[in-house]
Amino acid sequence: MALSGDDDPVRVIGTEQFNSLRQRFVGELSESLGSVFILYYLAEHPVVVVGEILAVTQTIA
C-alpha cells in the first residue's frame, strides 16, 4: 500500500522539525531575520514538499 503525502514519514518529520525550529527560534528573531531563516530552511526542499510543509491547499490555475 502506497503512502499518501500525509502519511509519508519523511514529510511528517520534516514538517515537525520545521514547526519546532520555527517556534523555538523564529519567534525570538526580528521579522526580517525570521523570514530569512524560513526561506533558508525551505530552500533545501523541492517546491512540492515546501507546499506540504506550509500546508498550502490552494492551487494556482
PDB file of N, CA, C, O and CB in Angstrom:
ATOM      1  N   MET A   1       0.841  -1.179   0.000  1.00  0.00           N
ATOM      2  CA  MET A   1       0.000   0.000   0.000  1.00  0.00           C
ATOM      3  C   MET A   1       0.885   1.240   0.000  1.00  0.00           C
ATOM      4  O   MET A   1       1.771   1.368   0.846  1.00  0.00           O
ATOM      5  CB  MET A   1      -0.957  -0.001   1.216  1.00  0.00           C
ATOM      6  N   ALA A   2       0.659   2.142  -0.928  1.00  0.00           N
ATOM      7  CA  ALA A   2       1.460   3.359  -1.032  1.00  0.00           C
ATOM      8  C   ALA A   2       1.035   4.360   0.035  1.00  0.00           C
ATOM      9  O   ALA A   2      -0.129   4.439   0.426  1.00  0.00           O
ATOM     10  CB  ALA A   2       1.326   3.982  -2.437  1.00  0.00           C
ATOM     11  N   LEU A   3       2.007   5.104   0.479  1.00  0.00           N
ATOM     12  CA  LEU A   3       1.722   6.131   1.472  1.00  0.00           C
ATOM     13  C   LEU A   3       1.213   7.385   0.784  1.00  0.00           C
ATOM     14  O   LEU A   3       1.703   7.753  -0.284  1.00  0.00           O
ATOM     15  CB  LEU A   3       2.972   6.444   2.312  1.00  0.00           C
ATOM     16  N   SER A   4       0.256   8.027   1.376  1.00  0.00           N
ATOM     17  CA  SER A   4      -0.177   9.319   0.851  1.00  0.00           C
ATOM     18  C   SER A   4       0.816  10.363   1.341  1.00  0.00           C
ATOM     19  O   SER A   4       1.648  10.072   2.199  1.00  0.00           O
ATOM     20  CB  SER A   4      -1.648   9.669   1.299  1.00  0.00           C
ATOM     21  N   GLY A   5       0.737  11.569   0.806  1.00  0.00           N
ATOM     22  CA  GLY A   5       1.625  12.640   1.239  1.00  0.00           C
ATOM     23  C   GLY A   5       1.537  12.895   2.727  1.00  0.00           C
ATOM     24  O   GLY A   5       2.536  13.236   3.360  1.00  0.00           O
ATOM     25  N   ASP A   6       0.339  12.731   3.298  1.00  0.00           N
ATOM     26  CA  ASP A   6       0.156  12.975   4.726  1.00  0.00           C
ATOM     27  C   ASP A   6       0.794  11.893   5.580  1.00  0.00           C
ATOM     28  O   ASP A   6       1.146  12.143   6.733  1.00  0.00           O
ATOM     29  CB  ASP A   6      -1.314  13.078   5.050  1.00  0.00           C
ATOM     30  N   ASP A   7       0.948  10.686   5.027  1.00  0.00           N
ATOM     31  CA  ASP A   7       1.471   9.564   5.795  1.00  0.00           C
ATOM     32  C   ASP A   7       2.968   9.348   5.601  1.00  0.00           C
ATOM     33  O   ASP A   7       3.567   8.538   6.308  1.00  0.00           O
ATOM     34  CB  ASP A   7       0.735   8.314   5.423  1.00  0.00           C
ATOM     35  N   ASP A   8       3.580  10.057   4.656  1.00  0.00           N
ATOM     36  CA  ASP A   8       4.993   9.864   4.353  1.00  0.00           C
ATOM     37  C   ASP A   8       5.827  10.278   5.567  1.00  0.00           C
ATOM     38  O   ASP A   8       5.833  11.453   5.934  1.00  0.00           O
ATOM     39  CB  ASP A   8       5.408  10.677   3.089  1.00  0.00           C
ATOM     40  N   PRO A   9       6.531   9.333   6.194  1.00  0.00           N
ATOM     41  CA  PRO A   9       7.281   9.641   7.416  1.00  0.00           C
ATOM     42  C   PRO A   9       8.321  10.739   7.225  1.00  0.00           C
ATOM     43  O   PRO A   9       8.544  11.536   8.137  1.00  0.00           O
ATOM     44  CB  PRO A   9       7.961   8.398   7.919  1.00  0.00           C
ATOM     45  N   VAL A  10       8.955  10.795   6.067  1.00  0.00           N
ATOM     46  CA  VAL A  10       9.969  11.827   5.827  1.00  0.00           C
ATOM     47  C   VAL A  10       9.329  13.208   5.837  1.00  0.00           C
ATOM     48  O   VAL A  10       9.875  14.149   6.413  1.00  0.00           O
ATOM     49  CB  VAL A  10      10.692  11.582   4.484  1.00  0.00           C
ATOM     50  N   ARG A  11       8.179  13.324   5.202  1.00  0.00           N
ATOM     51  CA  ARG A  11       7.497  14.621   5.173  1.00  0.00           C
ATOM     52  C   ARG A  11       6.940  14.979   6.545  1.00  0.00           C
ATOM     53  O   ARG A  11       6.974  16.143   6.947  1.00  0.00           O
ATOM     54  CB  ARG A  11       6.366  14.609   4.136  1.00  0.00           C
ATOM     55  N   VAL A  12       6.435  13.998   7.256  1.00  0.00           N
ATOM     56  CA  VAL A  12       5.917  14.260   8.601  1.00  0.00           C
ATOM     57  C   VAL A  12       7.040  14.767   9.495  1.00  0.00           C
ATOM     58  O   VAL A  12       6.870  15.749  10.218  1.00  0.00           O
ATOM     59  CB  VAL A  12       5.275  12.984   9.207  1.00  0.00           C
ATOM     60  N   ILE A  13       8.189  14.096   9.445  1.00  0.00           N
ATOM     61  CA  ILE A  13       9.332  14.511  10.259  1.00  0.00           C
ATOM     62  C   ILE A  13       9.809  15.890   9.828  1.00  0.00           C
ATOM     63  O   ILE A  13      10.111  16.734  10.672  1.00  0.00           O
ATOM     64  CB  ILE A  13      10.481  13.487  10.151  1.00  0.00           C
ATOM     65  N   GLY A  14       9.879  16.126   8.517  1.00  0.00           N
ATOM     66  CA  GLY A  14      10.299  17.441   8.025  1.00  0.00           C
ATOM     67  C   GLY A  14       9.378  18.543   8.505  1.00  0.00           C
ATOM     68  O   GLY A  14       9.839  19.609   8.912  1.00  0.00           O
ATOM     69  N   THR A  15       8.087  18.293   8.460  1.00  0.00           N
ATOM     70  CA  THR A  15       7.118  19.280   8.927  1.00  0.00           C
ATOM     71  C   THR A  15       7.263  19.516  10.418  1.00  0.00           C
ATOM     72  O   THR A  15       7.222  20.660  10.870  1.00  0.00           O
ATOM     73  CB  THR A  15       5.696  18.832   8.602  1.00  0.00           C
ATOM     74  N   GLU A  16       7.431  18.449  11.188  1.00  0.00           N
ATOM     75  CA  GLU A  16       7.592  18.584  12.634  1.00  0.00           C
ATOM     76  C   GLU A  16       8.873  19.345  12.975  1.00  0.00           C
ATOM     77  O   GLU A  16       8.873  20.193  13.867  1.00  0.00           O
ATOM     78  CB  GLU A  16       7.606  17.202  13.301  1.00  0.00           C
ATOM     79  N   GLN A  17       9.965  19.045  12.267  1.00  0.00           N
ATOM     80  CA  GLN A  17      11.224  19.753  12.505  1.00  0.00           C
ATOM     81  C   GLN A  17      11.075  21.232  12.177  1.00  0.00           C
ATOM     82  O   GLN A  17      11.521  22.090  12.939  1.00  0.00           O
ATOM     83  CB  GLN A  17      12.361  19.135  11.671  1.00  0.00           C
ATOM     84  N   PHE A  18      10.452  21.529  11.048  1.00  0.00           N
ATOM     85  CA  PHE A  18      10.258  22.918  10.650  1.00  0.00           C
ATOM     86  C   PHE A  18       9.439  23.663  11.699  1.00  0.00           C
ATOM     87  O   PHE A  18       9.815  24.757  12.119  1.00  0.00           O
ATOM     88  CB  PHE A  18       9.569  22.996   9.279  1.00  0.00           C
ATOM     89  N   ASN A  19       8.330  23.080  12.118  1.00  0.00           N
ATOM     90  CA  ASN A  19       7.479  23.741  13.105  1.00  0.00           C
ATOM     91  C   ASN A  19       8.203  23.938  14.427  1.00  0.00           C
ATOM     92  O   ASN A  19       8.056  24.979  15.067  1.00  0.00           O
ATOM     93  CB  ASN A  19       6.207  22.938  13.327  1.00  0.00           C
ATOM     94  N   SER A  20       8.980  22.951  14.836  1.00  0.00           N
ATOM     95  CA  SER A  20       9.740  23.057  16.077  1.00  0.00           C
ATOM     96  C   SER A  20      10.769  24.181  15.994  1.00  0.00           C
ATOM     97  O   SER A  20      10.875  25.002  16.905  1.00  0.00           O
ATOM     98  CB  SER A  20      10.433  21.729  16.392  1.00  0.00           C
ATOM     99  N   LEU A  21      11.525  24.213  14.899  1.00  0.00           N
ATOM    100  CA  LEU A  21      12.524  25.268  14.723  1.00  0.00           C
ATOM    101  C   LEU A  21      11.868  26.637  14.646  1.00  0.00           C
ATOM    102  O   LEU A  21      12.347  27.602  15.242  1.00  0.00           O
ATOM    103  CB  LEU A  21      13.352  25.015  13.463  1.00  0.00           C
ATOM    104  N   ARG A  22      10.780  26.710  13.917  1.00  0.00           N
ATOM    105  CA  ARG A  22      10.079  27.990  13.766  1.00  0.00           C
ATOM    106  C   ARG A  22       9.602  28.507  15.114  1.00  0.00           C
ATOM    107  O   ARG A  22       9.757  29.690  15.416  1.00  0.00           O
ATOM    108  CB  ARG A  22       8.887  27.844  12.807  1.00  0.00           C
ATOM    109  N   GLN A  23       9.027  27.635  15.922  1.00  0.00           N
ATOM    110  CA  GLN A  23       8.520  28.053  17.223  1.00  0.00           C
ATOM    111  C   GLN A  23       9.647  28.439  18.169  1.00  0.00           C
ATOM    112  O   GLN A  23       9.519  29.385  18.946  1.00  0.00           O
ATOM    113  CB  GLN A  23       7.684  26.949  17.838  1.00  0.00           C
ATOM    114  N   ARG A  24      10.762  27.696  18.102  1.00  0.00           N
ATOM    115  CA  ARG A  24      11.862  27.948  19.021  1.00  0.00           C
ATOM    116  C   ARG A  24      12.660  29.189  18.674  1.00  0.00           C
ATOM    117  O   ARG A  24      12.987  29.987  19.552  1.00  0.00           O
ATOM    118  CB  ARG A  24      12.772  26.770  19.053  1.00  0.00           C
ATOM    119  N   PHE A  25      12.976  29.358  17.394  1.00  0.00           N
ATOM    120  CA  PHE A  25      13.923  30.393  17.018  1.00  0.00           C
ATOM    121  C   PHE A  25      13.309  31.598  16.321  1.00  0.00           C
ATOM    122  O   PHE A  25      13.696  32.732  16.603  1.00  0.00           O
ATOM    123  CB  PHE A  25      14.948  29.810  16.146  1.00  0.00           C
ATOM    124  N   VAL A  26      12.390  31.383  15.444  1.00  0.00           N
ATOM    125  CA  VAL A  26      11.873  32.487  14.644  1.00  0.00           C
ATOM    126  C   VAL A  26      11.159  33.504  15.520  1.00  0.00           C
ATOM    127  O   VAL A  26      11.246  34.705  15.265  1.00  0.00           O
ATOM    128  CB  VAL A  26      10.927  31.967  13.564  1.00  0.00           C
ATOM    129  N   GLY A  27      10.465  33.050  16.533  1.00  0.00           N
ATOM    130  CA  GLY A  27       9.777  33.969  17.431  1.00  0.00           C
ATOM    131  C   GLY A  27      10.722  34.898  18.170  1.00  0.00           C
ATOM    132  O   GLY A  27      10.322  35.981  18.599  1.00  0.00           O
ATOM    133  N   GLU A  28      11.981  34.484  18.324  1.00  0.00           N
ATOM    134  CA  GLU A  28      12.968  35.292  19.029  1.00  0.00           C
ATOM    135  C   GLU A  28      13.698  36.252  18.093  1.00  0.00           C
ATOM    136  O   GLU A  28      14.416  37.138  18.556  1.00  0.00           O
ATOM    137  CB  GLU A  28      13.969  34.393  19.727  1.00  0.00           C
ATOM    138  N   LEU A  29      13.524  36.088  16.795  1.00  0.00           N
ATOM    139  CA  LEU A  29      14.218  36.917  15.815  1.00  0.00           C
ATOM    140  C   LEU A  29      13.335  38.070  15.369  1.00  0.00           C
ATOM    141  O   LEU A  29      12.114  38.037  15.525  1.00  0.00           O
ATOM    142  CB  LEU A  29      14.647  36.078  14.606  1.00  0.00           C
ATOM    143  N   SER A  30      13.978  39.095  14.809  1.00  0.00           N
ATOM    144  CA  SER A  30      13.191  40.161  14.200  1.00  0.00           C
ATOM    145  C   SER A  30      12.414  39.563  13.029  1.00  0.00           C
ATOM    146  O   SER A  30      12.724  38.466  12.566  1.00  0.00           O
ATOM    147  CB  SER A  30      14.103  41.352  13.730  1.00  0.00           C
ATOM    148  N   GLU A  31      11.420  40.279  12.563  1.00  0.00           N
ATOM    149  CA  GLU A  31      10.582  39.747  11.481  1.00  0.00           C
ATOM    150  C   GLU A  31      11.406  39.445  10.232  1.00  0.00           C
ATOM    151  O   GLU A  31      11.210  38.407   9.601  1.00  0.00           O
ATOM    152  CB  GLU A  31       9.463  40.737  11.140  1.00  0.00           C
ATOM    153  N   SER A  32      12.324  40.341   9.867  1.00  0.00           N
ATOM    154  CA  SER A  32      13.114  40.114   8.649  1.00  0.00           C
ATOM    155  C   SER A  32      14.068  38.940   8.811  1.00  0.00           C
ATOM    156  O   SER A  32      14.231  38.158   7.874  1.00  0.00           O
ATOM    157  CB  SER A  32      13.901  41.373   8.284  1.00  0.00           C
ATOM    158  N   LEU A  33      14.703  38.790   9.967  1.00  0.00           N
ATOM    159  CA  LEU A  33      15.587  37.646  10.188  1.00  0.00           C
ATOM    160  C   LEU A  33      14.799  36.346  10.254  1.00  0.00           C
ATOM    161  O   LEU A  33      15.273  35.307   9.794  1.00  0.00           O
ATOM    162  CB  LEU A  33      16.392  37.835  11.471  1.00  0.00           C
ATOM    163  N   GLY A  34      13.611  36.399  10.819  1.00  0.00           N
ATOM    164  CA  GLY A  34      12.756  35.212  10.844  1.00  0.00           C
ATOM    165  C   GLY A  34      12.398  34.767   9.436  1.00  0.00           C
ATOM    166  O   GLY A  34      12.385  33.572   9.139  1.00  0.00           O
ATOM    167  N   SER A  35      12.109  35.728   8.571  1.00  0.00           N
ATOM    168  CA  SER A  35      11.794  35.409   7.174  1.00  0.00           C
ATOM    169  C   SER A  35      12.990  34.788   6.475  1.00  0.00           C
ATOM    170  O   SER A  35      12.840  33.829   5.718  1.00  0.00           O
ATOM    171  CB  SER A  35      11.343  36.666   6.422  1.00  0.00           C
ATOM    172  N   VAL A  36      14.177  35.327   6.723  1.00  0.00           N
ATOM    173  CA  VAL A  36      15.393  34.783   6.117  1.00  0.00           C
ATOM    174  C   VAL A  36      15.611  33.350   6.580  1.00  0.00           C
ATOM    175  O   VAL A  36      15.944  32.484   5.771  1.00  0.00           O
ATOM    176  CB  VAL A  36      16.618  35.654   6.469  1.00  0.00           C
ATOM    177  N   PHE A  37      15.429  33.091   7.865  1.00  0.00           N
ATOM    178  CA  PHE A  37      15.599  31.743   8.407  1.00  0.00           C
ATOM    179  C   PHE A  37      14.649  30.771   7.722  1.00  0.00           C
ATOM    180  O   PHE A  37      15.060  29.690   7.300  1.00  0.00           O
ATOM    181  CB  PHE A  37      15.362  31.736   9.928  1.00  0.00           C
ATOM    182  N   ILE A  38      13.396  31.150   7.612  1.00  0.00           N
ATOM    183  CA  ILE A  38      12.396  30.275   6.994  1.00  0.00           C
ATOM    184  C   ILE A  38      12.741  30.023   5.528  1.00  0.00           C
ATOM    185  O   ILE A  38      12.669  28.885   5.066  1.00  0.00           O
ATOM    186  CB  ILE A  38      10.985  30.892   7.113  1.00  0.00           C
ATOM    187  N   LEU A  39      13.112  31.064   4.796  1.00  0.00           N
ATOM    188  CA  LEU A  39      13.468  30.888   3.383  1.00  0.00           C
ATOM    189  C   LEU A  39      14.690  29.999   3.221  1.00  0.00           C
ATOM    190  O   LEU A  39      14.735  29.168   2.314  1.00  0.00           O
ATOM    191  CB  LEU A  39      13.725  32.242   2.728  1.00  0.00           C
ATOM    192  N   TYR A  40      15.681  30.165   4.090  1.00  0.00           N
ATOM    193  CA  TYR A  40      16.886  29.326   4.031  1.00  0.00           C
ATOM    194  C   TYR A  40      16.520  27.861   4.265  1.00  0.00           C
ATOM    195  O   TYR A  40      16.989  26.980   3.546  1.00  0.00           O
ATOM    196  CB  TYR A  40      17.934  29.794   5.079  1.00  0.00           C
ATOM    197  N   TYR A  41      15.689  27.605   5.265  1.00  0.00           N
ATOM    198  CA  TYR A  41      15.274  26.233   5.569  1.00  0.00           C
ATOM    199  C   TYR A  41      14.509  25.632   4.395  1.00  0.00           C
ATOM    200  O   TYR A  41      14.780  24.502   3.987  1.00  0.00           O
ATOM    201  CB  TYR A  41      14.407  26.198   6.843  1.00  0.00           C
ATOM    202  N   LEU A  42      13.570  26.373   3.861  1.00  0.00           N
ATOM    203  CA  LEU A  42      12.718  25.857   2.796  1.00  0.00           C
ATOM    204  C   LEU A  42      13.467  25.701   1.479  1.00  0.00           C
ATOM    205  O   LEU A  42      13.052  24.906   0.635  1.00  0.00           O
ATOM    206  CB  LEU A  42      11.530  26.769   2.600  1.00  0.00           C
ATOM    207  N   ALA A  43      14.552  26.433   1.280  1.00  0.00           N
ATOM    208  CA  ALA A  43      15.320  26.353   0.035  1.00  0.00           C
ATOM    209  C   ALA A  43      15.919  24.970  -0.179  1.00  0.00           C
ATOM    210  O   ALA A  43      16.255  24.607  -1.306  1.00  0.00           O
ATOM    211  CB  ALA A  43      16.427  27.395   0.034  1.00  0.00           C
ATOM    212  N   GLU A  44      16.054  24.201   0.886  1.00  0.00           N
ATOM    213  CA  GLU A  44      16.633  22.864   0.794  1.00  0.00           C
ATOM    214  C   GLU A  44      15.634  21.821   0.289  1.00  0.00           C
ATOM    215  O   GLU A  44      16.016  20.682   0.023  1.00  0.00           O
ATOM    216  CB  GLU A  44      17.164  22.445   2.145  1.00  0.00           C
ATOM    217  N   HIS A  45      14.365  22.196   0.154  1.00  0.00           N
ATOM    218  CA  HIS A  45      13.325  21.235  -0.198  1.00  0.00           C
ATOM    219  C   HIS A  45      12.711  21.553  -1.554  1.00  0.00           C
ATOM    220  O   HIS A  45      12.675  22.714  -1.960  1.00  0.00           O
ATOM    221  CB  HIS A  45      12.243  21.213   0.872  1.00  0.00           C
ATOM    222  N   PRO A  46      12.226  20.528  -2.262  1.00  0.00           N
ATOM    223  CA  PRO A  46      11.501  20.774  -3.518  1.00  0.00           C
ATOM    224  C   PRO A  46      10.209  21.557  -3.257  1.00  0.00           C
ATOM    225  O   PRO A  46       9.667  21.533  -2.153  1.00  0.00           O
ATOM    226  CB  PRO A  46      11.176  19.434  -4.226  1.00  0.00           C
ATOM    227  N   VAL A  47       9.736  22.240  -4.279  1.00  0.00           N
ATOM    228  CA  VAL A  47       8.546  23.084  -4.150  1.00  0.00           C
ATOM    229  C   VAL A  47       7.351  22.307  -3.604  1.00  0.00           C
ATOM    230  O   VAL A  47       6.605  22.833  -2.778  1.00  0.00           O
ATOM    231  CB  VAL A  47       8.189  23.695  -5.499  1.00  0.00           C
ATOM    232  N   VAL A  48       7.158  21.084  -4.043  1.00  0.00           N
ATOM    233  CA  VAL A  48       6.016  20.281  -3.590  1.00  0.00           C
ATOM    234  C   VAL A  48       6.095  20.050  -2.083  1.00  0.00           C
ATOM    235  O   VAL A  48       5.088  20.157  -1.383  1.00  0.00           O
ATOM    236  CB  VAL A  48       5.970  18.927  -4.337  1.00  0.00           C
ATOM    237  N   VAL A  49       7.269  19.739  -1.593  1.00  0.00           N
ATOM    238  CA  VAL A  49       7.440  19.489  -0.159  1.00  0.00           C
ATOM    239  C   VAL A  49       7.237  20.782   0.622  1.00  0.00           C
ATOM    240  O   VAL A  49       6.628  20.767   1.691  1.00  0.00           O
ATOM    241  CB  VAL A  49       8.841  18.896   0.134  1.00  0.00           C
ATOM    242  N   VAL A  50       7.739  21.902   0.101  1.00  0.00           N
ATOM    243  CA  VAL A  50       7.534  23.196   0.761  1.00  0.00           C
ATOM    244  C   VAL A  50       6.040  23.480   0.887  1.00  0.00           C
ATOM    245  O   VAL A  50       5.573  23.923   1.937  1.00  0.00           O
ATOM    246  CB  VAL A  50       8.240  24.337  -0.025  1.00  0.00           C
ATOM    247  N   GLY A  51       5.298  23.225  -0.180  1.00  0.00           N
ATOM    248  CA  GLY A  51       3.852  23.422  -0.131  1.00  0.00           C
ATOM    249  C   GLY A  51       3.195  22.574   0.932  1.00  0.00           C
ATOM    250  O   GLY A  51       2.284  23.029   1.624  1.00  0.00           O
ATOM    251  N   GLU A  52       3.655  21.336   1.066  1.00  0.00           N
ATOM    252  CA  GLU A  52       3.084  20.451   2.080  1.00  0.00           C
ATOM    253  C   GLU A  52       3.482  20.897   3.485  1.00  0.00           C
ATOM    254  O   GLU A  52       2.660  20.864   4.401  1.00  0.00           O
ATOM    255  CB  GLU A  52       3.532  19.003   1.840  1.00  0.00           C
ATOM    256  N   ILE A  53       4.732  21.312   3.660  1.00  0.00           N
ATOM    257  CA  ILE A  53       5.184  21.792   4.968  1.00  0.00           C
ATOM    258  C   ILE A  53       4.367  23.003   5.393  1.00  0.00           C
ATOM    259  O   ILE A  53       3.973  23.121   6.553  1.00  0.00           O
ATOM    260  CB  ILE A  53       6.689  22.145   4.934  1.00  0.00           C
ATOM    261  N   LEU A  54       4.117  23.900   4.450  1.00  0.00           N
ATOM    262  CA  LEU A  54       3.364  25.111   4.762  1.00  0.00           C
ATOM    263  C   LEU A  54       1.858  24.901   4.684  1.00  0.00           C
ATOM    264  O   LEU A  54       1.084  25.835   4.892  1.00  0.00           O
ATOM    265  CB  LEU A  54       3.768  26.219   3.826  1.00  0.00           C
ATOM    266  N   ALA A  55       1.449  23.679   4.386  1.00  0.00           N
ATOM    267  CA  ALA A  55       0.031  23.316   4.300  1.00  0.00           C
ATOM    268  C   ALA A  55      -0.703  24.171   3.268  1.00  0.00           C
ATOM    269  O   ALA A  55      -1.793  24.681   3.528  1.00  0.00           O
ATOM    270  CB  ALA A  55      -0.639  23.464   5.672  1.00  0.00           C
ATOM    271  N   VAL A  56      -0.092  24.319   2.098  1.00  0.00           N
ATOM    272  CA  VAL A  56      -0.729  25.058   1.010  1.00  0.00           C
ATOM    273  C   VAL A  56      -1.855  24.200   0.457  1.00  0.00           C
ATOM    274  O   VAL A  56      -1.642  23.051   0.070  1.00  0.00           O
ATOM    275  CB  VAL A  56       0.301  25.432  -0.111  1.00  0.00           C
ATOM    276  N   THR A  57      -3.040  24.759   0.424  1.00  0.00           N
ATOM    277  CA  THR A  57      -4.193  23.990  -0.035  1.00  0.00           C
ATOM    278  C   THR A  57      -4.791  24.548  -1.315  1.00  0.00           C
ATOM    279  O   THR A  57      -5.634  23.894  -1.930  1.00  0.00           O
ATOM    280  CB  THR A  57      -5.248  23.952   1.039  1.00  0.00           C
ATOM    281  N   GLN A  58      -4.384  25.725  -1.730  1.00  0.00           N
ATOM    282  CA  GLN A  58      -4.951  26.336  -2.927  1.00  0.00           C
ATOM    283  C   GLN A  58      -4.006  26.118  -4.098  1.00  0.00           C
ATOM    284  O   GLN A  58      -2.796  26.310  -3.973  1.00  0.00           O
ATOM    285  CB  GLN A  58      -5.217  27.847  -2.709  1.00  0.00           C
ATOM    286  N   THR A  59      -4.559  25.719  -5.228  1.00  0.00           N
ATOM    287  CA  THR A  59      -3.750  25.547  -6.428  1.00  0.00           C
ATOM    288  C   THR A  59      -3.887  26.781  -7.306  1.00  0.00           C
ATOM    289  O   THR A  59      -4.913  27.461  -7.300  1.00  0.00           O
ATOM    290  CB  THR A  59      -4.167  24.272  -7.202  1.00  0.00           C
ATOM    291  N   ILE A  60      -2.843  27.049  -8.051  1.00  0.00           N
ATOM    292  CA  ILE A  60      -2.859  28.185  -8.967  1.00  0.00           C
ATOM    293  C   ILE A  60      -3.257  27.669 -10.340  1.00  0.00           C
ATOM    294  O   ILE A  60      -2.627  26.759 -10.879  1.00  0.00           O
ATOM    295  CB  ILE A  60      -1.470  28.909  -9.013  1.00  0.00           C
ATOM    296  N   ALA A  61      -4.295  28.252 -10.896  1.00  0.00           N
ATOM    297  CA  ALA A  61      -4.799  27.805 -12.199  1.00  0.00           C
ATOM    298  C   ALA A  61      -3.995  28.403 -13.319  1.00  0.00           C
ATOM    299  O   ALA A  61      -4.274  28.139 -14.489  1.00  0.00           O
ATOM    300  CB  ALA A  61      -6.265  28.167 -12.368  1.00  0.00           C
TER     301      ALA A  61
END
